[in-house]
């Protein structure tokens, strides 16, 4: 499977779209917004209050979350420039995601976004704002040298550039049968393959950004992760385990073939703190200013159950991959089963997926 051509969040504004089902991600970014704003203040002042300020949102997707954080970043810099008796800089905003992303939905929201900036800008010059889409994998070069002051990436870097190599034997037969991620019954080689792919990808991400970010520039990265060395926990790996159980129900009903599930593996990895720190040190272009673990509060919108909310969120993210491999016909049954299983399991014991927020400074 060519991830770059297949993988994308659900576009548009329908019931299953990412735009309608990304409030958990927004909740996570809001929980650590004070860290993002501190990093913005530090980079603006440490780089000499630049007249042209470059911002990139990597993995911007297609919902309202990206423009929301961009507005807050711009307003924070405008406030800083005013307090230091400096004219506001021009803002160059680079929105990045894979080529199949629904960038159009973002640009349809731009007129309202610009009006809000102008109305809330307290007469500061709104004309110095330039925004563009930059499709491509953030594991590759995207921007010119030394053009970025601030890089933001929220809930994107746990997605790998590809499904890892090493999940098949020499005959091409799947080694990770009955599941779609690292599980208790997975051979050790499966976890090793995922670790290897994460290390390669994260190193490449850092190396490419090192060429694009100015000296003293900062990155704030938010991603899913795990505690400790064990790959199997009651967090992110457990969510994949429950999705595999939802697939197993469809297999038992004859709606999906068992061998099709055996051949489906996710391009996901939840690193622990040590793995992140090791790659930052190994690549060597950035100083690790801050790394903090946090958990989302288990509150749901309206009267919807926790299981249904999480199932809708996962569907908005995984539908493109699942429909490419299995077809569209199973989607309703699969995610109905998934939501039910999630509710049953969370009633027994909390499911605790953790996130990390990381602040990096370019040497």
C-alpha positions, 0 to 999 in steps of 0.5 A: 500500500502506497501510504502517500496516495491512500492515507488521509483524514476524511474530507468535507464536513459530513457526519464521518468527516475529520472536521466533525470528528477531531474534537479529541485532538483539539482537546489535546492541543488545548491542554498544552496550549500554554506550552505552545504559546511559551515556545512562540514567545521564546522563538520570536524574541530569541530570533531578533523579532523578525520582520517576516515570520515563518510558521508551518503546521505539519499534518494540518488535515482538513478540519478547523483545528489548523486555522484555530492554532494558526490564529492563536500563534499570529495573535500571540506574535502580534501582541509580543511585537506590540509590547516590544514597540515593534511593528507586527511582522508579516506572516508566512503560513505553510500548511502541510499534509499528504497530497490526498488531503482535503486542502480545499475545505481549509481554504474555503474557511479563509475569508472568515478567518481573515475577517476574524484576524482583522477584527480581533487584531486591534488595528494591526496591519492584516495585509502581511499574511500569506498562506499556502498549501504544501502537499507531501510527506513531512518525512521529506524536504518540504520548504526552502532552507532557513525559512521557518521560525516555528513548526507545529505538528499536532497528532501526526508524528505517530503515523509512520511513512509506511507499514514497517518491513519485516511483518512477513516471512520469506514467502510473503506470509503475514507473521502478525496474525489475528491483529493489526498492531503490536499485541501480546501474541505478536512475535518479538520481530513485530515490535522490532520492525515497528521500532526500527521504522519509527526511528528511521522516520523520526530521524528523517523528520528531524533531519529535514526540518533542521534544514528548513528551520532557522537557528533558534527556531522552535518546534512543538510536536504533539503525538500519541505515545506510551509509558515504559518499555512494554509495547502492550498497554491499556492505552493506544495499543489497546485501542488497536487491539479492540479494533482487531476484535471488531474485525474478528466479529465480522470474520465470525459473521462471514463478512470479512475473510480472516486472511484479509485481516491477517494482511492488514497492519497499521502505519502507526507507532506509539513511542515512549519518552526514551525513544523520542529522546534518543532520536533527538540526541542521535540526529543532533540538530535540535535541543530538547527543551521540554517533553511532557506526558498528558492524558485527555479527560474522559469527557464526551460531547452532548450525550454520546458515549465514550466508545461512540466518540472514539469510534467516530474519531478513529473512523475519520482517520482510518476510513481511507486505509480500511476501505482501500484494503477491505472495501466500503461495505464493512465500515458501518458494521465495523465501527458500530462494533468498535464503539460497542466494544469500547464502551464495554471495556471502558466500563470495566476499566479506564482506557488510558491513551497518553500523549506527549508534547515536545518542544525542540530548539534548533541549534 
